[in-house]
């Protein structure tokens, strides 16, 4: 059986960045709906400004700020 080859690093990085962008966009959409009148671009800037270095750092920062969900009785 021939081992599967991994896509090149550049493709994996692009895929990860696309996934992170979708996660951030989803979070922006939720927050923007809760804050009428605040443009989505402003919400996105506020979320990503905590870690302006790269998309991966932004994602990790967003995840660190999440509280674990407490199961409802």
C-alpha positions as a Markdown table, in Angstrom:
| # | Residue | x | y | z |
|---|---|---|---|---|
| 1 | Unk | 0.0 | 0.0 | 0.0 |
| 2 | Unk | 1.4 | 3.4 | -1.0 |
| 3 | Unk | 1.5 | 5.9 | 1.8 |
| 4 | Unk | -0.5 | 9.1 | 1.3 |
| 5 | Unk | 1.5 | 12.2 | 0.6 |
| 6 | Unk | 0.7 | 15.3 | 2.6 |
| 7 | Unk | 0.0 | 18.4 | 0.6 |
| 8 | Unk | 2.9 | 20.9 | 0.4 |
| 9 | Unk | 3.4 | 23.1 | 3.5 |
| 10 | Unk | 2.2 | 26.2 | 1.6 |
| 11 | Unk | -1.2 | 24.5 | 0.9 |
| 12 | Unk | -1.6 | 23.4 | 4.5 |
| 13 | Unk | -0.8 | 26.9 | 5.7 |
| 14 | Unk | -3.4 | 28.4 | 3.3 |
| 15 | Unk | -6.0 | 25.9 | 4.4 |
| 16 | Unk | -5.4 | 26.6 | 8.0 |
| 17 | Unk | -5.5 | 30.4 | 7.5 |
| 18 | Unk | -8.8 | 30.0 | 5.5 |
| 19 | Unk | -10.3 | 28.0 | 8.3 |
| 20 | Unk | -9.2 | 30.5 | 10.9 |
| 21 | Unk | -10.6 | 33.4 | 8.8 |
| 22 | Unk | -13.9 | 31.5 | 8.7 |
| 23 | Unk | -13.9 | 31.1 | 12.5 |
| 24 | Unk | -13.1 | 34.8 | 13.0 |
| 25 | Unk | -15.8 | 35.8 | 10.5 |
| 26 | Unk | -18.3 | 33.7 | 12.3 |
| 27 | Unk | -17.4 | 35.2 | 15.7 |
| 28 | Unk | -17.6 | 38.7 | 14.1 |
| 29 | Unk | -21.1 | 38.0 | 12.8 |
| 30 | Unk | -22.4 | 36.9 | 16.2 |
| 31 | Unk | -20.9 | 39.9 | 18.0 |
| 32 | Unk | -22.1 | 42.3 | 15.3 |
| 33 | Unk | -25.6 | 41.0 | 15.7 |
| 34 | Unk | -25.4 | 41.6 | 19.5 |
| 35 | Unk | -24.1 | 45.1 | 18.9 |
| 36 | Unk | -26.3 | 46.9 | 16.4 |
| 37 | Unk | -24.7 | 50.0 | 14.9 |
| 38 | Unk | -21.2 | 48.7 | 15.3 |
| 39 | Unk | -19.7 | 47.9 | 11.8 |
| 40 | Unk | -18.5 | 44.3 | 11.4 |
| 41 | Unk | -15.0 | 45.7 | 10.4 |
| 42 | Unk | -14.7 | 47.4 | 13.7 |
| 43 | Unk | -15.7 | 44.2 | 15.6 |
| 44 | Unk | -13.1 | 42.2 | 13.6 |
| 45 | Unk | -10.4 | 44.8 | 14.3 |
| 46 | Unk | -11.2 | 44.6 | 18.0 |
| 47 | Unk | -11.1 | 40.8 | 18.0 |
| 48 | Unk | -7.9 | 40.5 | 16.0 |
| 49 | Unk | -6.0 | 43.5 | 17.5 |
| 50 | Unk | -5.2 | 41.4 | 20.6 |
| 51 | Unk | -2.8 | 39.4 | 18.5 |
| 52 | Unk | -1.9 | 41.3 | 15.4 |
| 53 | Unk | 1.0 | 39.1 | 14.4 |
| 54 | Unk | -0.7 | 36.4 | 12.4 |
| 55 | Unk | -3.9 | 34.5 | 11.9 |
| 56 | Unk | -2.7 | 31.6 | 14.0 |
| 57 | Unk | -1.9 | 33.9 | 17.0 |
| 58 | Unk | -5.3 | 35.6 | 16.6 |
| 59 | Unk | -7.1 | 32.2 | 16.7 |
| 60 | Unk | -5.2 | 31.1 | 19.8 |
| 61 | Unk | -6.0 | 34.4 | 21.5 |
| 62 | Unk | -9.7 | 34.0 | 20.6 |
| 63 | Unk | -9.8 | 30.4 | 21.9 |
| 64 | Unk | -8.0 | 31.5 | 25.1 |
| 65 | Unk | -10.7 | 34.0 | 25.8 |
| 66 | Unk | -13.5 | 31.5 | 25.5 |
| 67 | Unk | -15.1 | 30.2 | 28.7 |
| 68 | Unk | -15.9 | 26.5 | 28.8 |
| 69 | Unk | -19.6 | 25.9 | 28.5 |
| 70 | Unk | -21.3 | 24.7 | 31.7 |
| 71 | Unk | -23.8 | 22.0 | 31.0 |
| 72 | Unk | -27.4 | 23.1 | 31.8 |
| 73 | Unk | -29.2 | 20.9 | 34.4 |
